[in-house]
Amino acid sequence: MLISPFTPLFWEIPASDGIPSRYTQVFAATDTILLEFIGEADPPVVYPVSLDGANLQALELNSWEMADGLWLHFAEMRGLSDGSYQIYSPTLQARSQTFRVTSDPAELANTVLLQYSMKDNRDRRDGVFLIAGMRKFFDFRVPGGFKASGWTFTVESEQFTTPQADIVSLYALDSVSKKLTIGSQIGVPIWFGEMLNRALCCHYFYVDGTRYSRKDATAPEIAQPQEGLDSFILTQQLQKVANLNPAIENNNLAAMRRVGLDADDYRTTAHNNTEYNRLTI
């Protein structure tokens, strides 16, 4: 059973050559944490574990039959109370790194919400983005944002010079690229860079509801603010997507806000249920 690497949680403990990062991943109470498990027909048992003492039940996973005999089992977690959590699966012997849910506007003001999705299910075998015809976006909240000093102005143009030495513009297209900075003074764990790089491979990538693309095939750059601390500051040059298809954007924004969607288009199944919604991609 594969845990989709697009799921915005980290499930491994990387080898450390220093002091582990002190940063704990944060989600807003309004964010949706999409968990995807791909494999055999039997769904895994998955628990959200509250580190604050709350008693939580196993998640009810939706199940969807894909092509080639593979099954997708997924859950969309939202509305968790403020506190610290982990996701644990005894079936997979896997436990996520700790994350916090908060409603504090002062803390959330220093974060941005990254949302990403592929245009279809053909390009990747390790993530599913269209389920029963409905688009799904992954939410990944990170500390940081766009600094004014990270803006870069460019233009693509063609000109000619008249015999009188006047310059005449034939056409000009302006653009602005911005540097997304992730990490406060203490930085973030290295897997934030891995997740950002993967998310930018998606056709649809949004920062706080605005669509951006990776600039010139660049990858996240890494800086280590404190020697000996496995915590890093990441920067990535992005360019705003200016020419948008209104129909696609309206559908994407509705999917990101999770509005206007029929929750009965697929059947929710408990982890011990043997009936599934038999659909194909």
N, C-alpha and C positions, 0 to 999 in steps of 0.2 A: 504494500500500500504506500503510495507516494503522497506526501504532504506537499501541495503545490508551493513552489518557491515564490510565487507571487503573493501568497498569504503574508500580510505585513507584520509577522511575528518571527522571531528567530528561535530555532529549536536546537541549536548546537552550542556547545561552549568551545570557542576557538582556543588553540594553544596560546598561552600568554607568555610574553617575555618581559612583562612589567606588572605594574599595579593595574587591576581591572578598572574600567571606566566607572565613574560614580553616577553616570547619567542613567536614569530609568525612563524607558519609553512612555510617552504620554498620549492618551486619546481624550478627546472631548466626549462628554456624555451623549452628544448628538451624532458622533461618528458611528459608522457601521463597520464592524470587523468581520470581513468575509473569510471564512475558513473553507478550504477545498481539500478533499482527499480523493485520490484517483487510484482505482485498482479493482479488486474483485467485487462480487455482488454483495457480500456481507459487509455492512457498514461498521466502522470502528466505534468503540465506545469512547466518548470525549466528554470531559468534565471541565467547566470553568472552576478554578480553585481560588477562593477568596483568601488572601493572606491577612485579612482583618477579622477573621473568625466567622463570617457569614456562611450559612449552609446552603450550597447551590446544588441543583440537580443536574444530571447528565443532559447534554444538548440533544434536542430532537433534530436529527439530520434529514435534510431533503435528499432523495436519491433519484438519479437520472441515468438511464442506460445510454451510453455513448456507442460509437462505432467500434468494431473489432472486439466486441465482448467486454469492453471496459465500462466501469461504472464511476460516476461522479457522486460523491457524498459531500454535502456542503451545508453550512449554517451561516446565517447573518446575525451576528450579535450586536444588539443595540440597546440603549437604555439601561446600561449597567449603572449601579449606584457608585458614587465616588469612592475610590479605594484602590487597593493594589490586588492584582490578579496574576495567575498563570493559567495556561491551558494544558491539561494533562490527559493523555490517552493511555490507559493500561493495555489496550489492544496493541498499540504500536510501540509501547515502552518509550514514549516521547513526552517531554515536558518543555513548554516554551519558556523563554526568559520572562522575567517579571515585567509587567506593564501597569501603568496607573491610569485610572479614569478620573477626570476632574471636570468640575463645572465652574472653576475659578476664572473669571474673565481676565484678571490681571496676568495669570499664568498663560492662558491661551493666547493672549495678545502677542506673546513672543514666539508663536508657532505659526506654521502654514500647513494647510491640508493638501497633500498630493493625492490625486485620483487618476487612475490609469486603467486602460482596457484596450484589447486588440479589436480590430474591425471584424474579425471572425475567428473561428477555431482552427483554421488551417495551418497557421504559421508555427504554433507551439503545441507540443504534446504534454506539457507540464502545467497547463493552466486552461481553464474553460471560461470564456467571456460572454458567449451567447448560450443561454439555457432556455430551451423551449421558446425560442424566438425573442427572449428578453435579454437586453444587455445588462451585464453586471460590471460594476466598477469596484476596484479595491481602494480602500482608504488607508493612507499612510501619513500620519501627522508627524512633523519634524520641527525641532526648534530652529528658528532662523527666519530668513526672508531675503528680500532684495534690498541691498544698500544702494543709496544714490550714487556712491562712488564707483559702483560696478556697472553703470550704464555705458554702453558704447554705441555711437551713432555711425551708420554707414549709408552709402548710397551707391546704387548701380545706375550709371548714366552714359549717354553718348552725346558728344558735342562736336561742333565744327566751327572753324574760324573763318570769318568773311574776309574778303580782300582788304577791308578797312580795319582788320584786327579785332573785330567784335566777336565775342564768343556767343554762339547760339546753341541752346540745348535742344536736342532732338527728343530725348525722353529722359526721365529720371524717376527712380523708385527708391524711396527712403525706407530705412528699417532701423530698429533699435534692438540691440541684444542686451540682456541683463544677466548679471552673475548672481545665481542663487547660492547663498551661504547657509550651511547647515552646521549647527554646533555653537554653543555659547562659549564662555571662557574656559569651561572644563571639557568641551568637545563632546563627541558621541562615540559609541562603539563602532568598530570598523565595519560591521555588517550593515550599517546605515548606508555606506557607500556602495556596497554590493547591491542592496535593494534599490537604491536610486538609479544605478546604472542599468539594472534590469527593467525598472519601470519605464525608463526613457526609451527602451526598445519597443514600447507599445505605440500603436498608431494614434491613440488618444491619450494625451497627458495634460493634466490641468493642475494649476497652482491656485488655490482659493477660487476655483470656478473659471479661471482664465486659461485658455489653451496655449501651450508653448511646445516648441520642438527643440531637440538638441541642436546646438550650433556647430556646424562643420564637423560632424562626427566626433566631437570631443567627448572625453570621459571625465568623470569626477576627479578633481585634483585633491590631494591629501596633504594636510599640514598637521604637525604634532605640536600642540601648544606647550606641552610640558614633557620633557624627557623622562622616560621611565614610566609614563602613564599611558596605558593602552586606550587612549581617547583622542579623537581626531576632529579637526575642522575640515569640512568638505566644501568645495566650490565647484559650480557647474555653470557654464555659459549657456544660456537659453535665449531663444528668439520667439517673440510672440507670433502666433499664427494669425495673420491679418485677413486673408481671403478665405472665408468660411462658407460652408453650405448651410443655409439657415435651417433646413429640415433636419440635417444630421445634428447640428448643434442643439436644436430644441429637444430632440430625442435624448441626446447625451446629457443635457442639463437636467431633464426630468429623471433620467436613470440615476444620476449622481445625487439628486435630492430624494430619490426613492418615492416619487409622487406619481400618481396616474398609472400605477402598475397593479394588475390583478393578482392578488396573492394566491388565488385558486388555480392558476395556470399550471402548477405542479403540486403534487401531493406531499404533504409533510409526513414523514414516517419516523416512528420511534426507532431507537437503535436495535430493538429486538423484534421489529416487524419484518415479515418476509414478503410483503407486497410492495411493488415499486411502480413508479410511473414509467412505463416503457415507451421511451421516445428515442429518436435518433437525431444526430446532428444534421 
